[in-house]
Amino acid sequence: MSLPPFQLLVDAHWHDVARLAAALAPPGEAQDVSQQAWTQAYAAYPRLRTADNLRSWLLTITHRAAMDAHRARARRPSPVGTLTEPSAAPVSAHASDGTRAAHPRIATGSDPALSAGSALSAEADPALWAAVVALPLRQRTALALRYICDLDHATVADHLDTTPAATRRLVSDALAALRVRLTDPSAPASEDHS
């Protein structure tokens, strides 16, 4: 099978790709999404088995590039006001008795992100923070390490001296307990399954 030169494909469909990217991409990212779609299409073009409906093939790539842009945007940090520096005291990963210590910022509550002026403070959503405080310590710690400190499950497991599967369960149970607690404030606190 013979494919037309890639430039002919660009000339014929660049308007469609640009319009779809503008419609689906996050604000201000349409040109990047369009460019990413063309780059991906160019890389895959030699492996294409059929030249049937190249326009749909291009639009599918554009759609996926736009969804990737939305996912990437959700993972990007958002700007915040001025941050206070945490204390410079070194922190040991192990307690003095040789056991694994809890993450220091969570165990002591000295996380500057949770200070009074922060968007993460209890004033921002008191019901949420009351529900978080009501969680068992291991669930609360796993949840905070995973989402506040943005650690992966393997690193959380290392901090808690458990397996990644167990930390997934702790986080999952904590999230489920928060959902129940926030929809029904009279619900009892959850059980710690590990």
LODO-647594 format. One record per atom (N, C-alpha, C): residue number from 1; atom name; x, z, y. Coordinates in steps of 0.05 Angstrom, whole numbers. Each point is the difference from the previous one (the first is absolute). Example, Ala and Ser with C-alpha at 12.3 -4.5 7.8 and 13.67 -1.06 7.14 Angstrom:
2
   resi   name        X        Z        Y
      1      N      264      156     -114
      1     CA      -18        0       24
      1      C       18        0       24
      2      N       -7      -14       21
      2     CA       16        1       24
      2      C      -15       14       22
END
This chain:
194
   resi   name        X        Z        Y
      1      N       17        0      -23
      1     CA      -17        0       23
      1      C       18        0       25
      2      N       -8      -15       19
      2     CA       15       -2       25
      2      C      -15       13       23
      3      N       14       19       12
      3     CA      -11       14       23
      3      C        8      -15       26
      4      N      -18        0       20
      4     CA        8      -12       25
      4      C       22       17       13
      5      N       15      -12       18
      5     CA       20       16       15
      5      C      -13       24       13
      6      N       14       22        1
      6     CA      -11       25       11
      6      C       -8       -4       29
      7      N       15      -16       15
      7     CA       -6       -3       29
      7      C      -28      -13        3
      8      N       -8      -18      -18
      8     CA      -26      -12        2
      8      C      -22       22       -4
      9      N        6       19      -18
      9     CA      -19       22       -4
      9      C       -2       17       25
     10      N       22        5       13
     10     CA        0       16       25
     10      C      -15      -15       21
     11      N        5      -25        4
     11     CA      -14      -16       20
     11      C      -30       -1       -4
     12      N       -8       -1      -25
     12     CA      -28       -3       -6
     12      C      -16       27        2
     13      N       14       22       -5
     13     CA      -15       25       -2
     13      C        9       23       18
     14      N       18       -5       19
     14     CA       10       22       16
     14      C      -21       13       17
     15      N      -20      -16        9
     15     CA      -22       12       16
     15      C      -16       20      -17
     16      N       -6       -8      -25
     16     CA      -16       17      -17
     16      C       14       26       -6
     17      N       26       -2       -6
     17     CA       15       24       -6
     17      C        2       18       24
     18      N        5      -11       23
     18     CA        1       15       25
     18      C      -26       14        6
     19      N      -23      -14       -3
     19     CA      -26       11        6
     19      C       -7       23      -19
     20      N        6       -4      -26
     20     CA       -6       21      -19
     20      C       18       24        5
     21      N       25       -4        6
     21     CA       18       22        6
     21      C      -10       15       25
     22      N       -9      -14       20
     22     CA      -11       13       24
     22      C      -25       16       -6
     23      N      -16      -10      -19
     23     CA      -25       15       -6
     23      C        5       24      -18
     24      N       20       -1      -17
     24     CA        4       21      -20
     24      C       22       20        7
     25      N       19       -8       15
     25     CA       24       16        5
     25      C       -6       23       19
     26      N       16       22       -2
     26     CA       -3       21       20
     26      C        5      -11       28
     27      N      -10       14       21
     27     CA        4      -10       27
     27      C       30       -4        7
     28      N        6      -23       11
     28     CA       27       -6        8
     28      C       18      -10      -22
     29      N      -10       -3      -24
     29     CA       17       -8      -23
     29      C       -7      -26      -12
     30      N      -18      -16       13
     30     CA       -9      -25      -12
     30      C       23      -20       -4
     31      N       18       -2       20
     31     CA       22      -19       -3
     31      C       19        8      -22
     32      N        5       26       -2
     32     CA       17       10      -22
     32      C      -12       -6      -27
     33      N      -27        5       -3
     33     CA      -13       -5      -25
     33      C        0      -29       -7
     34      N       -5      -17       20
     34     CA        1      -29       -4
     34      C       28       -9       -9
     35      N       20       10       13
     35     CA       28       -7       -7
     35      C        6       10      -28
     36      N       -9       24       -7
     36     CA        5       11      -27
     36      C      -14      -17      -21
     37      N      -24       -9        6
     37     CA      -15      -17      -19
     37      C       15      -26       -4
     38      N        9      -13       21
     38     CA       15      -25       -3
     38      C       26        4      -15
     39      N       13       22        4
     39     CA       25        6      -14
     39      C       -5        4      -30
     40      N      -21       15       -6
     40     CA       -7        4      -28
     40      C       -9      -26      -14
     41      N      -15      -16       15
     41     CA       -9      -26      -11
     41      C       24      -18       -5
     42      N       19       -1       19
     42     CA       23      -17       -3
     42      C       17        9      -25
     43      N        2       26       -4
     43     CA       15       10      -23
     43      C      -14       -7      -26
     44      N      -26        0       -1
     44     CA      -15       -5      -24
     44      C       -6      -29       -5
     45      N        2      -16       21
     45     CA       -8      -29       -2
     45      C       14      -15      -23
     46      N       26        3       -4
     46     CA       12      -16      -22
     46      C      -11        8      -28
     47      N      -11       24       -3
     47     CA      -10        9      -26
     47      C      -30       -7       -4
     48      N      -12      -11       21
     48     CA      -29       -7       -1
     48      C       -4      -21      -22
     49      N      -21        4      -16
     49     CA       -5      -18      -23
     49      C      -18      -23        7
     50      N      -17        5       20
     50     CA      -20      -21        6
     50      C       -3       -2       31
     51      N       -6      -23        9
     51     CA       -4       -4       29
     51      C      -29        1        7
     52      N      -17        8      -18
     52     CA      -29        2        5
     52      C       -5       23       20
     53      N      -15       -5       20
     53     CA       -9       20       19
     53      C       23       17       12
     54      N       19      -13       12
     54     CA       23       14       12
     54      C       -9       18       24
     55      N      -22       -9       13
     55     CA      -10       16       23
     55      C       -9       28      -10
     56      N      -15        1      -22
     56     CA       -8       26      -11
     56      C       23       17       -9
     57      N       20      -13      -11
     57     CA       24       14       -9
     57      C       14       13       25
     58      N        2      -15       21
     58     CA       12       10       25
     58      C      -16       23       12
     59      N      -26       -3        0
     59     CA      -17       21       12
     59      C        0       25      -17
     60      N        3       -3      -26
     60     CA        3       24      -17
     60      C       25       15        6
     61      N       22      -15        3
     61     CA       25       13        8
     61      C       -2       13       27
     62      N      -14      -12       19
     62     CA       -3       11       27
     62      C      -17       26       -2
     63      N      -21       -1      -16
     63     CA      -17       24       -3
     63      C       17       23      -11
     64      N       16       -5      -21
     64     CA       16       21      -12
     64      C       21       10       20
     65      N       12      -18       16
     65     CA       19        9       20
     65      C      -13       18       21
     66      N      -24       -6        7
     66     CA      -15       16       20
     66      C       -6       28      -12
     67      N       -8        1      -25
     67     CA       -5       26      -13
     67      C       26       16       -2
     68      N       22      -13       -6
     68     CA       26       13       -1
     68      C        7       12       27
     69      N       -7      -15       21
     69     CA        6       10       28
     69      C      -17       25        6
     70      N      -25        0       -9
     70     CA      -16       24        4
     70      C       11       24      -15
     71      N        9       -5      -25
     71     CA       12       22      -16
     71      C       25       10       14
     72      N       17      -18        9
     72     CA       25        7       13
     72      C       -6       16       25
     73      N      -20       -8       15
     73     CA       -6       14       25
     73      C      -10       28       -5
     74      N      -15        3      -22
     74     CA       -9       27       -7
     74      C       23       19       -8
     75      N       22      -11      -10
     75     CA       23       16       -8
     75      C       19        6       23
     76      N       -3      -15       22
     76     CA       18        4       23
     76      C       -6       26       14
     77      N       20       14        9
     77     CA       -6       25       15
     77      C      -12       -7       27
     78      N      -17       17        8
     78     CA      -13       -4       26
     78      C       15       17       21
     79      N        2       -9       25
     79     CA       15       15       20
     79      C      -14       26        6
     80      N       16       20        5
     80     CA      -11       27        7
     80      C       14        9       25
     81      N      -10       21       12
     81     CA       13       12       23
     81      C       27       12       -7
     82      N       10       16       17
     82     CA       26       12       -5
     82      C       -2       20      -23
     83      N       20       -1      -17
     83     CA        2       18      -22
     83      C       20       22        5
     84      N       -6       24      -10
     84     CA       19       21        2
     84      C       18       -2      -24
     85      N       25        7        3
     85     CA       19       -1      -22
     85      C       -4       25      -18
     86      N        1       -5      -27
     86     CA       -2       23      -18
     86      C       26       17        2
     87      N       -1       24      -10
     87     CA       24       17        1
     87      C       22      -14      -16
     88      N       24        5        9
     88     CA       23      -13      -12
     88      C       12       15      -23
     89      N      -13       21       -9
     89     CA       10       16      -22
     89      C        0      -16      -25
     90      N       22        0      -16
     90     CA        1      -15      -25
     90      C      -19       12      -20
     91      N      -12      -16      -16
     91     CA      -20        9      -20
     91      C       10       -6      -27
     92      N        1       19      -18
     92     CA        8       -4      -27
     92      C      -25       -9      -16
     93      N        5      -18      -19
     93     CA      -22      -10      -17
     93      C       -8       21      -21
     94      N       18       19       -5
     94     CA       -5       20      -21
     94      C       -2       28       13
     95      N      -18       16      -11
     95     CA       -2       27       10
     95      C       24       16      -10
     96      N        3       24       10
     96     CA       23       17       -8
     96      C        0        7      -30
     97      N      -24        1      -12
     97     CA       -1        7      -29
     97      C        4      -25      -18
     98      N        7      -23       12
     98     CA        5      -24      -16
     98      C      -24      -18       -5
     99      N      -24       10        7
     99     CA      -23      -17       -3
     99      C       -3      -19       24
    100      N      -16      -20       -3
    100     CA       -4      -19       21
    100      C      -16       12       22
    101      N        9       -2       24
    101     CA      -15       11       23
    101      C      -20      -20       10
    102      N      -22       10       12
    102     CA      -20      -18       11
    102      C       13      -14       24
    103      N      -11      -22        7
    103     CA       11      -15       23
    103      C       -1       18       24
    104      N       22        3       14
    104     CA        2       21       21
    104      C      -20       -3       22
    105      N       -5      -24       10
    105     CA      -19       -2       22
    105      C      -28        6       -8
    106      N       -7       -3      -25
    106     CA      -27        5       -9
    106      C       -3       29       -7
    107      N       20       11      -13
    107     CA       -1       28       -9
    107      C       -2       19       23
    108      N       15       -6       22
    108     CA        0       18       23
    108      C      -20       -7       21
    109      N      -11      -24       -1
    109     CA      -19       -8       20
    109      C       14       -6       27
    110      N       26       -6       -1
    110     CA       15       -5       24
    110      C        2      -30        7
    111      N      -16      -16      -11
    111     CA        1      -28        5
    111      C       -8       -6       29
    112      N       18      -13       16
    112     CA       -7       -5       28
    112      C      -24      -19        2
    113      N       -4      -17      -21
    113     CA      -23      -18        1
    113      C      -26       15        0
    114      N        0       25       -9
    114     CA      -24       15       -2
    114      C       -2       20       23
    115      N       15       -4       21
    115     CA        0       18       23
    115      C      -26       -4       16
    116      N       -5       18       19
    116     CA      -25        0       14
    116      C       -6      -25       16
    117      N       20      -14       11
    117     CA       -5      -24       15
    117      C       -2      -25      -16
    118      N        3        2      -26
    118     CA        1      -24      -17
    118      C      -28      -10       -8
    119      N       -1      -25       -6
    119     CA      -25      -12      -10
    119      C       -6       11      -27
    120      N       20       10      -15
    120     CA       -5       11      -26
    120      C       -7       30        1
    121      N       -4       11       23
    121     CA       -6       28        2
    121      C      -28        7       -9
    122      N       -5       25       -5
    122     CA      -26        8      -10
    122      C      -22       -5       20
    123      N        7       -2       26
    123     CA      -20       -6       20
    123      C      -11      -29       -3
    124      N       17      -18      -11
    124     CA       -8      -28       -3
    124      C      -24       -2      -19
    125      N        1       15      -22
    125     CA      -22       -1      -19
    125      C        1       27      -16
    126      N      -13       20       12
    126     CA        2       27      -13
    126      C      -12        1      -28
    127      N      -20      -16       -5
    127     CA      -12        1      -27
    127      C       19      -11      -21
    128      N       14      -22        7
    128     CA       20      -11      -18
    128      C       22       20       -6
    129      N       11       12       21
    129     CA       22       18       -4
    129      C       -8       26      -14
    130      N      -25        9        4
    130     CA      -10       23      -15
    130      C       -2       -7      -29
    131      N       -9      -25       -6
    131     CA       -1       -9      -28
    131      C       27       -3      -13
    132      N       20       -9       16
    132     CA       27       -2      -10
    132      C       11       27       -6
    133      N       -4       19       18
    133     CA       10       28       -4
    133      C      -13       12      -25
    134      N      -25       -7       -6
    134     CA      -14       12      -23
    134      C       10      -11      -26
    135      N       16      -21        0
    135     CA       11      -12      -25
    135      C       20       20      -13
    136      N        2       -1      -26
    136     CA       22       15      -13
    136      C       27       -9       10
    137      N       19       18        0
    137     CA       26       -5       12
    137      C       14      -25      -10
    138      N        0       -4      -27
    138     CA       13      -24      -11
    138      C      -13      -25        8
    139      N      -27       -1        1
    139     CA      -14      -23        9
    139      C        5       -6       29
    140      N       -1       21       16
    140     CA        6       -2       29
    140      C       28      -10        5
    141      N       19       11      -15
    141     CA       28       -9        3
    141      C        4      -28       -9
    142      N      -12       -8      -22
    142     CA        3      -28      -10
    142      C      -13      -19       20
    143      N      -23        7       10
    143     CA      -14      -17       20
    143      C       16       -3       25
    144      N       11       22       10
    144     CA       16       -1       25
    144      C       26      -16       -4
    145      N       13        5      -23
    145     CA       25      -16       -5
    145      C       -6      -29       -2
    146      N      -22       -7      -13
    146     CA       -7      -28       -4
    146      C       -8      -14       26
    147      N      -18       13       15
    147     CA      -12      -14       23
    147      C       12        8       27
    148      N        8       25        4
    148     CA       11        7       26
    148      C       30       -7        1
    149      N       14        7      -22
    149     CA       28       -7       -1
    149      C        5      -28      -11
    150      N      -20      -14       -9
    150     CA        1      -27       -9
    150      C       21       -4      -23
    151      N        0       18      -19
    151     CA       18       -2      -23
    151      C      -15      -13      -23
    152      N       15      -15      -16
    152     CA      -12      -12      -24
    152      C       -5       21      -21
    153      N      -15       -7      -21
    153     CA       -7       20      -21
    153      C       24       10      -15
    154      N       20      -16       -4
    154     CA       25        9      -14
    154      C       14       21       16
    155      N        1       -3       27
    155     CA       13       20       17
    155      C      -16       25        1
    156      N      -26       -3        2
    156     CA      -18       24        0
    156      C        3       15      -26
    157      N        1      -15      -22
    157     CA        4       13      -27
    157      C       26       15       -1
    158      N       21      -11       12
    158     CA       26       14        1
    158      C       -2       26       16
    159      N      -14       -1       22
    159     CA       -4       25       17
    159      C      -16       21      -15
    160      N      -19       -9      -16
    160     CA      -18       19      -13
    160      C        8        6      -29
    161      N       23      -11       -9
    161     CA       10        3      -27
    161      C      -22       -7      -21
    162      N      -10      -24        3
    162     CA      -20      -10      -18
    162      C        4      -30       -4
    163      N      -19      -13      -12
    163     CA        3      -29       -5
    163      C      -16      -16       22
    164      N        7      -25        4
    164     CA      -15      -16       19
    164      C      -30       -2       -8
    165      N       -5       -1      -26
    165     CA      -28       -1       -8
    165      C      -15       26        8
    166      N       13       22       -3
    166     CA      -12       25        8
    166      C       -5        2       30
    167      N       19      -11       15
    167     CA       -4        0       29
    167      C      -23      -18        8
    168      N       -2      -23      -14
    168     CA      -23      -17        6
    168      C      -26       15       -5
    169      N       -1       15      -22
    169     CA      -24       16       -6
    169      C       -5       21       21
    170      N       21       14        8
    170     CA       -3       20       21
    170      C      -11      -12       26
    171      N       11      -22        8
    171     CA       -9      -13       25
    171      C      -28      -10       -4
    172      N       -6      -12      -23
    172     CA      -27      -10       -5
    172      C      -20       23        0
    173      N        6       22      -13
    173     CA      -18       23        0
    173      C       -4       11       28
    174      N       22        1       15
    174     CA       -2       10       27
    174      C      -18      -18       17
    175      N        4      -26       -2
    175     CA      -18      -18       16
    175      C      -29        2       -9
    176      N       -4        3      -26
    176     CA      -28        3      -10
    176      C      -12       26       11
    177      N       16       21        0
    177     CA      -10       26       10
    177      C       -6       -2       30
    178      N       17      -14       14
    178     CA       -5       -3       29
    178      C      -26      -16        5
    179      N       -4      -22      -16
    179     CA      -24      -15        4
    179      C      -25       17       -5
    180      N        1       16      -22
    180     CA      -23       17       -6
    180      C       -4       21       22
    181      N       22       12        8
    181     CA       -1       22       20
    181      C      -10      -11       27
    182      N        8      -24        7
    182     CA       -8      -11       26
    182      C      -29      -10        0
    183      N      -10       -8      -23
    183     CA      -28       -9       -1
    183      C      -18       24       -5
    184      N       10       21      -13
    184     CA      -16       24       -6
    184      C       17       25        6
    185      N       -1       10       25
    185     CA       17       22        8
    185      C       -4       26      -17
    186      N      -22        2      -13
    186     CA       -5       24      -16
    186      C       13       -2      -28
    187      N       12      -23       -7
    187     CA       12       -4      -26
    187      C       24       19       -3
    188      N        4       10      -25
    188     CA       23       18       -5
    188      C       26      -15        1
    189      N       22       15        4
    189     CA       27      -12        1
    189      C        6      -11      -28
    190      N       18      -21       -1
    190     CA        6      -13      -25
    190      C       19       17      -17
    191      N        1       -8      -25
    191     CA       19       12      -19
    191      C       26      -15       -1
    192      N       22       13       -4
    192     CA       26      -13       -2
    192      C        5       -5      -30
    193      N        2      -26       -8
    193     CA        2       -7      -28
    193      C       28       -3      -10
    194      N       20       10       15
    194     CA       27       -4      -11
    194      C       13       26       -3
END
